[in-house]
Amino acid sequence: MYTLKVEGMTCQGCARSVERVVGALKPCAAVSVALEEGLVSIEDSIARDAAAE
């Protein structure tokens, strides 16, 4: 899982934009936005599966 600090997110629209962009880049990734903390967590199932091996 990757956690990134994203500055300037102020509303749910911002959060949805981040989710949409990450989803376009990594369709198999699960994206979670913590708006108040300004954090975006990205879990990529491919990376998780590789780590399990």
C-alpha positions as CSV (number, residue, x, y, z in Angstrom):
1,M,0.0,0.0,0.0
2,Y,1.2,3.5,-0.8
3,T,0.1,6.6,1.2
4,L,0.6,10.0,-0.3
5,K,0.2,13.5,1.2
6,V,-1.8,15.6,-1.2
7,E,-2.0,19.4,-0.4
8,G,-5.0,21.5,-1.5
9,M,-7.8,19.0,-1.2
10,T,-10.6,20.9,0.3
11,C,-13.8,19.1,-0.7
12,Q,-15.4,15.9,-1.8
13,G,-15.0,17.0,-5.4
14,C,-11.3,17.1,-4.9
15,A,-11.3,13.7,-3.4
16,R,-13.4,12.3,-6.3
17,S,-10.9,13.9,-8.8
18,V,-8.0,12.2,-7.1
19,E,-9.8,8.8,-7.1
20,R,-10.7,9.2,-10.7
21,V,-7.2,10.0,-11.8
22,V,-5.6,7.2,-9.8
23,G,-8.2,4.8,-11.1
24,A,-7.4,5.8,-14.7
25,L,-3.7,5.1,-14.1
26,K,-4.2,1.9,-12.0
27,P,-7.6,0.4,-12.7
28,C,-7.0,-2.5,-10.4
29,A,-6.0,-0.3,-7.4
30,A,-8.2,0.5,-4.4
31,V,-8.1,4.2,-3.6
32,S,-9.0,5.7,-0.3
33,V,-9.0,9.5,0.4
34,A,-8.7,10.9,3.9
35,L,-9.8,14.4,3.1
36,E,-9.2,16.1,6.5
37,E,-5.7,14.6,6.8
38,G,-4.9,15.3,3.1
39,L,-3.9,11.6,2.6
40,V,-4.5,9.3,-0.3
41,S,-3.9,5.6,0.2
42,I,-3.5,3.3,-2.9
43,E,-3.6,-0.4,-2.6
44,D,-2.6,-2.2,-5.8
45,S,-3.9,-5.9,-5.9
46,I,-1.0,-6.8,-8.2
47,A,1.6,-5.6,-5.7
48,R,-0.3,-7.4,-2.9
49,D,-0.4,-10.6,-4.8
50,A,3.3,-10.4,-5.6
51,A,4.1,-9.8,-1.9
52,A,2.1,-12.9,-1.0
53,E,4.3,-15.1,-3.2
